[in-house]
């Protein structure tokens, strides 16, 4: 089966599934950031289809270590898909309909069906063979749709509660606006460098298997820096890293004397860069992901992950970098915190 035969459409209407959506409409989504609820019969939820789902939908955000999956899959069948579970943020239906009469399998996407900012995608085929082929050919597009919905959902949540004080400082210093969670605070500022600490409330709650909850020892924040833009060579991978290391050396010291934040350059986690845009495509730039470590002494120090976006400000003609960081133990999931960082840099607009 050719992928061009798939029908992929987006319907931004609630109420298409019938049932009890009127009782749930307007409520917030449930489920953890980084989860996809897969609803299908138990007979479908088995190899080789589950192998295909796992490969396509649990892709890793590279090049972090330990691995950071974009999504984890949770299964429910139609009998157990009831009540508040219908408000899950990301839902994928896999349906075999012997009476299906369309010319080919379909992938239909719907927003806000049972909850605000929910994304529901349904793949329908007339038999298991066509369903498998559709998943094989179309799941990358499904993954990308859920991926976009995840960070965009966080961006919108952050937009609802903003600190005018922090917003004004960033606007005055850099001529930009970014969506930050309530309680974000500027903890260090220089004429061309700000460091913003994200609040404890924005960190994920981890269930540690003891019946209790733990907010985790995750530290996250955002750095914004700028320097004069002279030519396109400054946006090459090598030059962006060089500028990053210079800015961090002089602006992000460790509490231990002579230590400062730097970039890890080992093969396993060597920084990766690609062209990207902000949430609405109005700003084009270079996205970069990698790991940081504190340098300056020949001793082992802690580190973590960073996710940056670089672009040229059209009014000031300065190269601006928004670089979020996450410092967390390897036993704690980084997915939520990194999604927050992605949502923040994606939210940037020009003032």
C-alpha positions as CSV (number, residue, x, y, z in Angstrom):
1,X,0.0,0.0,0.0
2,X,1.3,3.5,-0.9
3,X,1.4,6.1,1.7
4,X,-0.2,8.6,-0.7
5,X,-3.4,6.7,-0.5
6,X,-3.8,7.5,3.2
7,X,-6.4,10.1,4.1
8,X,-5.0,12.4,6.7
9,X,-7.3,15.2,7.8
10,X,-7.7,17.6,10.7
11,X,-11.1,18.3,12.2
12,X,-11.1,21.1,14.8
13,X,-14.5,20.3,16.2
14,X,-15.6,18.7,19.4
15,X,-18.6,16.3,19.5
16,X,-17.7,14.0,16.6
17,X,-17.4,10.9,18.7
18,X,-20.8,11.3,20.3
19,X,-21.1,9.7,23.8
20,X,-20.5,11.8,26.9
21,X,-18.3,14.6,25.4
22,X,-20.8,17.3,26.5
23,X,-20.1,16.3,30.1
24,X,-16.4,16.5,29.7
25,X,-16.1,19.4,27.3
26,X,-14.1,22.4,28.6
27,X,-12.2,20.3,31.2
28,X,-8.4,20.2,31.2
29,X,-6.5,17.2,29.8
30,X,-5.2,14.4,32.0
31,X,-2.2,12.1,31.7
32,X,1.5,12.8,31.9
33,X,3.5,14.9,29.4
34,X,5.1,12.4,27.0
35,X,2.3,9.8,27.0
36,X,0.1,8.5,24.2
37,X,-3.0,6.5,25.1
38,X,-3.5,3.8,22.5
39,X,-7.1,2.6,22.3
40,X,-7.6,-0.7,20.4
41,X,-8.8,-4.2,20.9
42,X,-6.5,-6.5,22.8
43,X,-6.1,-8.7,19.7
44,X,-4.6,-5.7,17.9
45,X,-2.3,-4.7,20.7
46,X,0.4,-7.4,20.0
47,X,3.3,-7.9,17.7
48,X,4.1,-7.0,15.0
49,X,1.9,-4.0,15.3
50,X,3.1,-3.0,18.8
51,X,6.7,-3.2,17.5
52,X,5.8,-0.8,14.8
53,X,4.1,1.6,17.2
54,X,7.0,1.4,19.6
55,X,9.6,2.2,16.9
56,X,7.6,5.1,15.4
57,X,6.1,6.7,18.4
58,X,8.7,6.4,21.2
59,X,11.5,8.1,19.3
60,X,14.3,9.6,21.3
61,X,15.1,13.3,21.6
62,X,18.7,13.3,20.6
63,X,21.5,13.5,21.6
64,X,20.8,13.2,25.3
65,X,22.0,10.6,27.8
66,X,20.3,8.8,29.4
67,X,17.8,8.5,26.5
68,X,14.8,10.9,26.5
69,X,11.8,9.4,24.7
70,X,9.4,11.7,23.0
71,X,6.5,9.5,24.1
72,X,5.6,6.4,26.1
73,X,2.6,4.3,25.1
74,X,-0.3,3.3,27.4
75,X,-2.9,0.8,26.2
76,X,-6.6,0.7,26.8
77,X,-9.3,-1.4,25.0
78,X,-12.7,0.0,24.2
79,X,-14.2,-1.6,27.4
80,X,-11.8,0.2,29.7
81,X,-11.9,3.5,27.8
82,X,-14.4,5.4,29.9
83,X,-14.7,8.2,32.4
84,X,-11.8,10.6,33.0
85,X,-9.4,8.6,30.9
86,X,-11.2,10.1,27.9
87,X,-9.6,13.4,28.8
88,X,-6.1,12.1,28.1
89,X,-4.0,14.7,26.3
90,X,-2.9,12.4,23.4
91,X,-5.2,9.6,22.2
92,X,-4.6,7.2,19.3
93,X,-7.4,5.0,18.1
94,X,-6.6,1.9,16.0
95,X,-9.8,0.6,14.5
96,X,-10.6,-2.3,12.2
97,X,-14.0,-1.8,10.5
98,X,-15.0,-4.5,8.1
99,X,-17.7,-2.2,6.7
100,X,-15.2,0.5,5.9
101,X,-15.8,1.5,2.3
102,X,-13.3,4.3,1.6
103,X,-10.7,3.6,-1.1
104,X,-7.9,3.4,1.4
105,X,-7.2,3.5,5.2
106,X,-7.6,6.8,6.8
107,X,-5.8,8.8,9.5
108,X,-8.2,11.4,11.0
109,X,-7.1,14.0,13.5
110,X,-9.5,15.8,15.9
111,X,-8.9,18.5,18.5
112,X,-10.6,19.2,21.8
113,X,-13.0,16.2,21.7
114,X,-13.3,15.4,25.4
115,X,-11.0,18.1,26.9
116,X,-9.3,21.4,26.1
117,X,-6.1,21.1,24.1
118,X,-6.6,17.4,23.5
119,X,-5.4,15.7,20.3
120,X,-7.2,12.6,19.2
121,X,-6.1,10.7,16.1
122,X,-7.9,7.7,14.7
123,X,-6.5,5.2,12.2
124,X,-9.2,3.2,10.5
125,X,-8.7,0.2,8.1
126,X,-10.9,-2.7,7.0
127,X,-8.5,-5.5,8.1
128,X,-5.4,-6.0,10.2
129,X,-3.2,-6.2,7.1
130,X,-4.2,-2.7,6.0
131,X,-4.0,-1.4,9.5
132,X,-0.4,-2.6,9.8
133,X,0.5,-1.2,6.4
134,X,-1.0,2.2,7.4
135,X,0.9,2.3,10.6
136,X,4.1,1.4,8.8
137,X,3.7,4.2,6.3
138,X,1.9,6.9,8.3
139,X,3.0,6.8,11.9
140,X,5.8,9.3,11.4
141,X,3.2,11.9,10.5
142,X,1.1,10.8,13.5
143,X,4.2,11.1,15.8
144,X,4.9,14.6,14.5
145,X,1.4,15.7,15.1
146,X,1.5,14.5,18.7
147,X,5.0,16.0,19.1
148,X,3.8,19.5,18.0
149,X,0.7,19.3,20.2
150,X,2.8,18.5,23.2
151,X,5.0,21.5,23.2
152,X,2.3,23.8,21.9
153,X,0.0,22.8,24.7
154,X,2.7,23.8,27.3
155,X,3.3,27.0,25.5
156,X,-0.4,27.9,25.7
157,X,-0.5,27.0,29.4
158,X,2.5,29.3,30.1
159,X,0.9,32.1,28.1
160,X,-2.1,32.2,30.5
161,X,-0.1,33.5,33.5
162,X,2.8,35.8,32.8
163,X,4.9,38.0,35.0
164,X,4.9,41.6,33.6
165,X,8.1,42.4,35.5
166,X,10.0,39.5,33.9
167,X,8.4,40.2,30.5
168,X,9.4,43.8,30.6
169,X,13.0,43.1,31.5
170,X,13.4,40.6,28.6
171,X,11.7,43.0,26.2
172,X,13.9,45.9,27.3
173,X,17.1,43.9,27.2
174,X,16.6,41.8,24.0
175,X,13.5,43.1,22.2
176,X,11.7,39.8,22.4
177,X,8.9,38.0,24.3
178,X,8.9,34.4,25.5
179,X,6.2,32.5,27.3
180,X,7.4,31.6,30.8
181,X,5.6,29.7,33.6
182,X,4.2,31.6,36.5
183,X,6.9,32.2,39.1
184,X,9.9,32.3,36.6
185,X,12.5,34.7,38.0
186,X,15.5,36.5,36.5
187,X,18.3,35.4,38.8
188,X,21.3,36.9,36.9
189,X,21.5,39.7,34.4
190,X,24.2,41.5,32.5
191,X,23.7,43.9,29.5
192,X,23.7,41.0,27.0
193,X,23.0,38.0,29.2
194,X,20.1,36.9,31.4
195,X,19.5,33.7,33.3
196,X,16.0,32.9,34.3
197,X,15.2,30.2,36.9
198,X,12.0,28.2,36.3
199,X,9.8,27.6,39.4
200,X,9.4,24.4,41.3
201,X,5.8,24.2,40.3
202,X,6.7,23.6,36.7
203,X,8.7,20.5,37.5
204,X,7.1,17.0,37.0
205,X,5.9,15.0,39.9
206,X,7.5,11.6,39.9
207,X,5.8,8.5,41.3
208,X,8.6,6.5,43.0
209,X,6.8,3.2,43.7
210,X,6.2,3.8,47.4
211,X,2.7,5.3,47.3
212,X,4.2,8.8,47.7
213,X,5.1,11.6,45.4
214,X,8.4,13.2,44.8
215,X,8.9,16.5,43.0
216,X,12.4,15.3,42.1
217,X,15.7,17.1,42.2
218,X,15.3,18.7,38.8
219,X,16.8,22.2,38.2
220,X,15.8,24.0,35.0
221,X,16.1,27.4,33.6
222,X,16.6,29.6,30.5
223,X,19.5,31.7,29.5
224,X,19.2,34.5,26.9
225,X,22.2,36.1,25.4
226,X,23.0,38.3,22.4
227,X,26.0,39.6,20.4
228,X,26.4,41.7,17.2
229,X,25.6,39.9,14.0
230,X,28.0,40.5,11.1
231,X,27.6,37.6,8.6
232,X,25.9,34.3,8.0
233,X,29.1,32.4,9.1
234,X,28.2,33.1,12.7
235,X,25.2,30.7,12.3
236,X,27.3,27.7,11.5
237,X,27.4,24.9,14.0
238,X,31.1,25.4,14.9
239,X,30.7,29.2,15.5
240,X,27.5,28.9,17.5
241,X,29.2,26.4,19.8
242,X,32.3,28.7,20.1
243,X,30.1,31.7,21.0
244,X,28.1,29.6,23.4
245,X,31.2,28.4,25.3
246,X,32.5,32.0,25.5
247,X,29.2,33.4,26.9
248,X,28.8,30.6,29.4
249,X,32.4,30.8,30.7
250,X,32.0,34.4,31.7
251,X,28.4,34.4,32.8
252,X,27.5,31.0,34.3
253,X,29.9,30.2,37.2
254,X,29.4,27.2,39.4
255,X,29.1,27.7,43.2
256,X,32.6,26.0,43.4
257,X,35.4,28.4,42.6
258,X,36.8,28.4,39.1
259,X,34.1,26.1,37.7
260,X,31.8,27.3,34.9
261,X,29.2,25.8,32.6
262,X,30.5,24.4,29.4
263,X,29.5,22.1,26.6
264,X,30.1,18.3,26.4
265,X,31.9,17.2,23.2
266,X,32.0,13.5,23.6
267,X,30.9,11.4,20.6
268,X,27.9,10.0,22.4
269,X,26.3,13.4,23.1
270,X,28.0,15.7,20.6
271,X,25.7,18.7,20.1
272,X,23.3,18.4,17.1
273,X,22.0,21.4,15.1
274,X,19.3,21.9,12.5
275,X,17.2,24.7,10.9
276,X,14.0,25.4,12.8
277,X,11.4,28.1,13.4
278,X,9.3,29.4,16.3
279,X,5.7,28.3,16.9
280,X,4.1,30.3,14.1
281,X,7.0,30.3,11.6
282,X,7.7,34.0,11.8
283,X,11.3,33.5,13.1
284,X,13.7,31.2,11.4
285,X,16.9,30.1,13.0
286,X,19.1,27.3,14.2
287,X,18.0,24.8,16.9
288,X,20.7,23.0,18.9
289,X,20.5,20.2,21.4
290,X,23.3,18.7,23.6
291,X,24.7,18.2,27.0
292,X,26.5,20.6,29.4
293,X,29.0,20.0,32.1
294,X,30.8,22.3,34.5
295,X,34.4,22.8,33.5
296,X,37.5,24.5,34.9
297,X,39.1,21.9,37.1
298,X,40.3,18.3,36.5
299,X,37.5,16.9,38.6
300,X,34.2,15.2,37.9
301,X,31.2,17.6,38.1
302,X,27.5,17.5,37.4
303,X,25.9,18.4,34.2
304,X,22.7,18.1,32.2
305,X,20.9,18.8,29.0
306,X,20.4,22.0,27.0
307,X,18.1,23.0,24.1
308,X,18.8,26.2,22.3
309,X,17.4,28.4,19.5
310,X,19.5,31.0,17.7
311,X,18.2,33.7,15.3
312,X,19.0,37.2,14.1
313,X,16.8,39.9,15.5
314,X,15.4,41.9,12.6
315,X,15.4,45.2,14.4
316,X,18.6,45.2,16.5
317,X,20.7,43.1,14.1
318,X,22.0,41.0,17.0
319,X,22.3,37.3,17.1
320,X,20.1,36.1,20.0
321,X,20.2,32.7,21.7
322,X,17.5,31.3,23.9
323,X,19.1,28.3,25.7
324,X,17.2,26.3,28.2
325,X,18.9,23.8,30.5
326,X,17.8,20.8,32.7
327,X,19.9,19.4,35.5
328,X,18.4,16.2,36.8
329,X,19.5,12.8,38.1
330,X,19.6,10.0,35.6
331,X,16.9,8.1,37.5
332,X,14.4,10.9,36.9
333,X,12.5,11.4,33.6
334,X,13.7,14.5,31.7
335,X,10.8,14.4,29.1
336,X,8.6,16.9,30.9
337,X,11.3,19.4,31.7
338,X,12.8,19.3,28.2
339,X,9.3,19.8,26.7
340,X,9.0,22.9,28.8
341,X,12.3,24.2,27.5
342,X,11.1,23.5,23.9
343,X,7.8,25.3,24.5
344,X,9.7,28.3,25.8
345,X,12.0,28.8,22.9
346,X,9.3,27.9,20.4
347,X,7.2,30.7,21.9
348,X,9.6,33.6,21.0
349,X,8.2,36.6,19.2
350,X,9.8,40.0,18.3
351,X,8.7,43.0,20.3
